[in-house]
Amino acid sequence: MKRTFLASAGLGVVAVFGACAVVLAGPVTPITFDVGSAASILNPHLSQNWQLFAPDPISDERGVVARFRCGPSSSPWIDITSTAIAETQSSRFFPPRESRIVSNALVERFAQDDVTKRLEDRGRDDLLPKVDASASRAERVLGRYAVRLGSCPSDENGESVSPSAVQLRYVTRALPPWSERGHESARGEPEVFESDWIPL
């Protein structure tokens, strides 16, 4: 009797997990809206998605550099992307995950949902939100991470100066097609976009 009960309970757990995974990972249907909140018990540790199949593969390389406002002047630009990558590659067995801070923040900064993209394509900029909360949150994360990697130079008295704001410069370069990857001339020119000063 006990064995039957445990087998039934285990089978029930597997069935519930499978049903939740199908609802979350499957296409959007009316069932998704009806039971989506119940199926979200899998999040965040057991979430299901289709990223394994790369429906939107990376087609460009992205980087970010930062500088600080130090009183009336500003500091030189520092590369925070390469620093995070170098730290990750410094240990093959137990690498730090700091590069994910930069990569995830870059994705969140330039992420665009389908509705916003459709409105921009139709020229309905008046319906777009004035402030993108996720983009500003991503910039604050990048700004705080940049302060961890660099700071203002010391003043003439040798005292350290705390930065009052940080500015980010995003550098993006499109990757060439696979057939032209070996030719340096096929690489596109980098595009540069600078943020406003972000107060710290």
DOZABA-664680 format. One record per residue (C-alpha): residue number from 1; x, z, y. Coordinates in Angstrom, 1 decimal. Layout:
// residues N
site num: NUM; c1: X; c3: Z; c2: Y $
...
***
This chain:
// residues 200
site num: 1; c1: 0.0; c3: 0.0; c2: 0.0 $
site num: 2; c1: 2.8; c3: 0.9; c2: 2.4 $
site num: 3; c1: 4.7; c3: -2.3; c2: 1.6 $
site num: 4; c1: 1.6; c3: -4.4; c2: 2.2 $
site num: 5; c1: 1.0; c3: -2.7; c2: 5.6 $
site num: 6; c1: 4.7; c3: -3.2; c2: 6.7 $
site num: 7; c1: 4.5; c3: -6.9; c2: 5.6 $
site num: 8; c1: 1.3; c3: -7.4; c2: 7.5 $
site num: 9; c1: 2.7; c3: -5.7; c2: 10.6 $
site num: 10; c1: 5.8; c3: -7.8; c2: 10.5 $
site num: 11; c1: 3.8; c3: -11.0; c2: 10.0 $
site num: 12; c1: 1.6; c3: -10.0; c2: 13.0 $
site num: 13; c1: 4.7; c3: -9.5; c2: 15.2 $
site num: 14; c1: 6.1; c3: -12.8; c2: 14.2 $
site num: 15; c1: 2.8; c3: -14.6; c2: 14.8 $
site num: 16; c1: 2.4; c3: -13.0; c2: 18.3 $
site num: 17; c1: 5.9; c3: -13.9; c2: 19.3 $
site num: 18; c1: 5.4; c3: -17.4; c2: 18.1 $
site num: 19; c1: 2.2; c3: -17.8; c2: 20.0 $
site num: 20; c1: 3.7; c3: -16.4; c2: 23.2 $
site num: 21; c1: 6.7; c3: -18.7; c2: 22.9 $
site num: 22; c1: 4.5; c3: -21.8; c2: 22.4 $
site num: 23; c1: 2.4; c3: -20.9; c2: 25.4 $
site num: 24; c1: 5.4; c3: -20.3; c2: 27.7 $
site num: 25; c1: 7.6; c3: -23.2; c2: 26.5 $
site num: 26; c1: 4.8; c3: -25.7; c2: 25.9 $
site num: 27; c1: 3.3; c3: -28.1; c2: 28.4 $
site num: 28; c1: 1.0; c3: -26.7; c2: 31.1 $
site num: 29; c1: -2.5; c3: -26.6; c2: 29.9 $
site num: 30; c1: -5.6; c3: -24.5; c2: 30.7 $
site num: 31; c1: -4.6; c3: -22.1; c2: 28.0 $
site num: 32; c1: -1.4; c3: -21.4; c2: 29.9 $
site num: 33; c1: -3.4; c3: -20.2; c2: 32.9 $
site num: 34; c1: -5.8; c3: -18.1; c2: 30.7 $
site num: 35; c1: -3.2; c3: -16.3; c2: 28.6 $
site num: 36; c1: 0.0; c3: -16.9; c2: 30.6 $
site num: 37; c1: 0.2; c3: -13.3; c2: 31.9 $
site num: 38; c1: -0.1; c3: -11.9; c2: 28.4 $
site num: 39; c1: 2.5; c3: -14.3; c2: 27.1 $
site num: 40; c1: 4.9; c3: -13.2; c2: 29.8 $
site num: 41; c1: 5.8; c3: -10.1; c2: 27.7 $
site num: 42; c1: 8.7; c3: -12.1; c2: 26.4 $
site num: 43; c1: 10.3; c3: -12.2; c2: 29.9 $
site num: 44; c1: 13.0; c3: -11.7; c2: 30.9 $
site num: 45; c1: 14.9; c3: -11.0; c2: 27.7 $
site num: 46; c1: 13.2; c3: -13.4; c2: 25.3 $
site num: 47; c1: 12.1; c3: -16.1; c2: 27.7 $
site num: 48; c1: 11.7; c3: -19.6; c2: 26.3 $
site num: 49; c1: 12.6; c3: -22.8; c2: 28.2 $
site num: 50; c1: 13.7; c3: -26.4; c2: 27.7 $
site num: 51; c1: 17.1; c3: -26.1; c2: 29.4 $
site num: 52; c1: 18.8; c3: -26.8; c2: 26.1 $
site num: 53; c1: 17.7; c3: -30.5; c2: 26.4 $
site num: 54; c1: 18.8; c3: -30.8; c2: 30.1 $
site num: 55; c1: 15.8; c3: -32.7; c2: 31.5 $
site num: 56; c1: 17.6; c3: -32.6; c2: 34.9 $
site num: 57; c1: 21.3; c3: -32.9; c2: 34.2 $
site num: 58; c1: 23.9; c3: -32.0; c2: 36.8 $
site num: 59; c1: 24.8; c3: -35.1; c2: 38.8 $
site num: 60; c1: 27.0; c3: -33.6; c2: 41.5 $
site num: 61; c1: 29.7; c3: -31.0; c2: 42.0 $
site num: 62; c1: 29.0; c3: -28.3; c2: 44.4 $
site num: 63; c1: 31.1; c3: -25.8; c2: 46.2 $
site num: 64; c1: 30.8; c3: -23.3; c2: 49.0 $
site num: 65; c1: 33.4; c3: -22.0; c2: 51.6 $
site num: 66; c1: 32.8; c3: -19.2; c2: 54.0 $
site num: 67; c1: 34.2; c3: -17.8; c2: 57.3 $
site num: 68; c1: 33.5; c3: -14.5; c2: 59.1 $
site num: 69; c1: 32.8; c3: -13.6; c2: 62.7 $
site num: 70; c1: 35.5; c3: -11.2; c2: 63.7 $
site num: 71; c1: 34.6; c3: -10.0; c2: 67.2 $
site num: 72; c1: 34.8; c3: -12.9; c2: 69.7 $
site num: 73; c1: 36.6; c3: -15.2; c2: 67.2 $
site num: 74; c1: 36.1; c3: -16.3; c2: 63.6 $
site num: 75; c1: 38.3; c3: -16.2; c2: 60.5 $
site num: 76; c1: 39.6; c3: -19.3; c2: 58.6 $
site num: 77; c1: 37.5; c3: -20.8; c2: 55.9 $
site num: 78; c1: 37.9; c3: -19.4; c2: 52.4 $
site num: 79; c1: 36.9; c3: -21.1; c2: 49.2 $
site num: 80; c1: 34.7; c3: -18.7; c2: 47.2 $
site num: 81; c1: 33.7; c3: -21.2; c2: 44.5 $
site num: 82; c1: 37.2; c3: -21.9; c2: 43.2 $
site num: 83; c1: 38.0; c3: -18.2; c2: 43.2 $
site num: 84; c1: 35.0; c3: -17.4; c2: 41.0 $
site num: 85; c1: 35.9; c3: -20.2; c2: 38.6 $
site num: 86; c1: 39.6; c3: -19.1; c2: 38.4 $
site num: 87; c1: 38.5; c3: -15.5; c2: 37.6 $
site num: 88; c1: 36.2; c3: -16.8; c2: 34.8 $
site num: 89; c1: 39.0; c3: -19.0; c2: 33.3 $
site num: 90; c1: 41.5; c3: -16.1; c2: 33.5 $
site num: 91; c1: 40.1; c3: -14.6; c2: 30.3 $
site num: 92; c1: 38.9; c3: -16.8; c2: 27.5 $
site num: 93; c1: 37.5; c3: -14.0; c2: 25.3 $
site num: 94; c1: 35.8; c3: -11.6; c2: 27.8 $
site num: 95; c1: 35.5; c3: -13.6; c2: 31.0 $
site num: 96; c1: 33.8; c3: -12.0; c2: 34.1 $
site num: 97; c1: 30.5; c3: -13.6; c2: 35.0 $
site num: 98; c1: 31.1; c3: -13.7; c2: 38.7 $
site num: 99; c1: 31.0; c3: -17.5; c2: 38.8 $
site num: 100; c1: 27.3; c3: -17.2; c2: 38.0 $
site num: 101; c1: 26.7; c3: -15.4; c2: 41.3 $
site num: 102; c1: 27.9; c3: -18.5; c2: 43.1 $
site num: 103; c1: 26.3; c3: -21.1; c2: 40.8 $
site num: 104; c1: 22.9; c3: -19.4; c2: 40.6 $
site num: 105; c1: 22.8; c3: -18.8; c2: 44.3 $
site num: 106; c1: 23.7; c3: -22.5; c2: 45.0 $
site num: 107; c1: 20.9; c3: -23.6; c2: 42.7 $
site num: 108; c1: 18.4; c3: -21.2; c2: 44.3 $
site num: 109; c1: 19.5; c3: -22.3; c2: 47.8 $
site num: 110; c1: 18.8; c3: -25.9; c2: 47.2 $
site num: 111; c1: 15.9; c3: -25.6; c2: 44.7 $
site num: 112; c1: 12.8; c3: -27.4; c2: 45.7 $
site num: 113; c1: 9.4; c3: -27.1; c2: 43.9 $
site num: 114; c1: 7.3; c3: -30.2; c2: 43.2 $
site num: 115; c1: 4.6; c3: -29.4; c2: 45.8 $
site num: 116; c1: 7.2; c3: -29.1; c2: 48.6 $
site num: 117; c1: 8.9; c3: -32.3; c2: 47.5 $
site num: 118; c1: 5.6; c3: -34.2; c2: 47.5 $
site num: 119; c1: 4.7; c3: -32.9; c2: 51.0 $
site num: 120; c1: 8.1; c3: -34.0; c2: 52.3 $
site num: 121; c1: 7.7; c3: -37.5; c2: 50.7 $
site num: 122; c1: 4.4; c3: -37.9; c2: 52.4 $
site num: 123; c1: 5.7; c3: -36.8; c2: 55.8 $
site num: 124; c1: 3.6; c3: -33.7; c2: 55.9 $
site num: 125; c1: 6.3; c3: -31.4; c2: 57.3 $
site num: 126; c1: 3.6; c3: -29.4; c2: 59.2 $
site num: 127; c1: 2.3; c3: -28.0; c2: 55.9 $
site num: 128; c1: 5.7; c3: -26.7; c2: 54.8 $
site num: 129; c1: 6.5; c3: -23.0; c2: 55.2 $
site num: 130; c1: 8.7; c3: -22.3; c2: 58.2 $
site num: 131; c1: 11.0; c3: -19.9; c2: 56.3 $
site num: 132; c1: 12.2; c3: -20.5; c2: 52.7 $
site num: 133; c1: 12.5; c3: -16.9; c2: 51.3 $
site num: 134; c1: 14.4; c3: -17.9; c2: 48.2 $
site num: 135; c1: 16.9; c3: -20.0; c2: 50.3 $
site num: 136; c1: 17.6; c3: -17.1; c2: 52.7 $
site num: 137; c1: 17.9; c3: -14.7; c2: 49.8 $
site num: 138; c1: 20.5; c3: -16.9; c2: 48.1 $
site num: 139; c1: 22.4; c3: -17.2; c2: 51.4 $
site num: 140; c1: 22.5; c3: -13.4; c2: 51.8 $
site num: 141; c1: 23.8; c3: -13.1; c2: 48.2 $
site num: 142; c1: 26.6; c3: -15.7; c2: 48.9 $
site num: 143; c1: 27.4; c3: -14.0; c2: 52.2 $
site num: 144; c1: 27.8; c3: -10.6; c2: 50.5 $
site num: 145; c1: 29.9; c3: -12.1; c2: 47.8 $
site num: 146; c1: 32.1; c3: -13.8; c2: 50.3 $
site num: 147; c1: 32.8; c3: -10.5; c2: 52.1 $
site num: 148; c1: 34.0; c3: -9.2; c2: 48.7 $
site num: 149; c1: 36.6; c3: -11.9; c2: 48.5 $
site num: 150; c1: 37.8; c3: -12.1; c2: 52.1 $
site num: 151; c1: 37.7; c3: -10.3; c2: 55.4 $
site num: 152; c1: 38.7; c3: -10.6; c2: 59.0 $
site num: 153; c1: 42.4; c3: -10.5; c2: 59.9 $
site num: 154; c1: 43.7; c3: -7.3; c2: 61.5 $
site num: 155; c1: 43.7; c3: -7.1; c2: 65.3 $
site num: 156; c1: 46.8; c3: -6.9; c2: 67.5 $
site num: 157; c1: 47.0; c3: -3.1; c2: 66.9 $
site num: 158; c1: 47.1; c3: -3.6; c2: 63.1 $
site num: 159; c1: 43.6; c3: -2.2; c2: 62.6 $
site num: 160; c1: 41.1; c3: -3.8; c2: 60.3 $
site num: 161; c1: 38.1; c3: -5.5; c2: 61.8 $
site num: 162; c1: 34.8; c3: -5.5; c2: 60.0 $
site num: 163; c1: 33.0; c3: -8.9; c2: 60.0 $
site num: 164; c1: 29.7; c3: -8.9; c2: 61.8 $
site num: 165; c1: 28.4; c3: -12.2; c2: 60.3 $
site num: 166; c1: 29.3; c3: -14.9; c2: 57.8 $
site num: 167; c1: 28.8; c3: -18.6; c2: 57.9 $
site num: 168; c1: 28.6; c3: -20.8; c2: 54.8 $
site num: 169; c1: 29.7; c3: -24.4; c2: 54.4 $
site num: 170; c1: 28.2; c3: -26.2; c2: 51.4 $
site num: 171; c1: 30.2; c3: -29.2; c2: 50.0 $
site num: 172; c1: 28.5; c3: -31.6; c2: 47.6 $
site num: 173; c1: 29.9; c3: -34.7; c2: 46.0 $
site num: 174; c1: 28.0; c3: -37.0; c2: 43.7 $
site num: 175; c1: 29.5; c3: -37.5; c2: 40.3 $
site num: 176; c1: 30.2; c3: -41.2; c2: 39.3 $
site num: 177; c1: 28.4; c3: -42.7; c2: 36.3 $
site num: 178; c1: 30.0; c3: -42.0; c2: 32.9 $
site num: 179; c1: 31.2; c3: -45.6; c2: 32.6 $
site num: 180; c1: 33.3; c3: -45.1; c2: 35.8 $
site num: 181; c1: 34.4; c3: -41.5; c2: 35.4 $
site num: 182; c1: 38.1; c3: -42.5; c2: 34.9 $
site num: 183; c1: 38.3; c3: -44.3; c2: 38.3 $
site num: 184; c1: 39.1; c3: -42.1; c2: 41.2 $
site num: 185; c1: 37.7; c3: -44.7; c2: 43.6 $
site num: 186; c1: 34.2; c3: -44.3; c2: 42.0 $
site num: 187; c1: 33.9; c3: -40.8; c2: 43.3 $
site num: 188; c1: 31.6; c3: -40.5; c2: 46.3 $
site num: 189; c1: 32.4; c3: -39.0; c2: 49.6 $
site num: 190; c1: 31.6; c3: -35.3; c2: 50.0 $
site num: 191; c1: 28.6; c3: -34.2; c2: 52.0 $
site num: 192; c1: 29.0; c3: -31.1; c2: 54.1 $
site num: 193; c1: 26.2; c3: -28.8; c2: 55.3 $
site num: 194; c1: 26.8; c3: -25.6; c2: 57.3 $
site num: 195; c1: 24.4; c3: -22.7; c2: 57.5 $
site num: 196; c1: 23.7; c3: -20.6; c2: 60.5 $
site num: 197; c1: 25.6; c3: -17.4; c2: 61.0 $
site num: 198; c1: 24.2; c3: -14.8; c2: 58.6 $
site num: 199; c1: 24.3; c3: -11.2; c2: 60.0 $
site num: 200; c1: 25.9; c3: -8.7; c2: 57.7 $
***
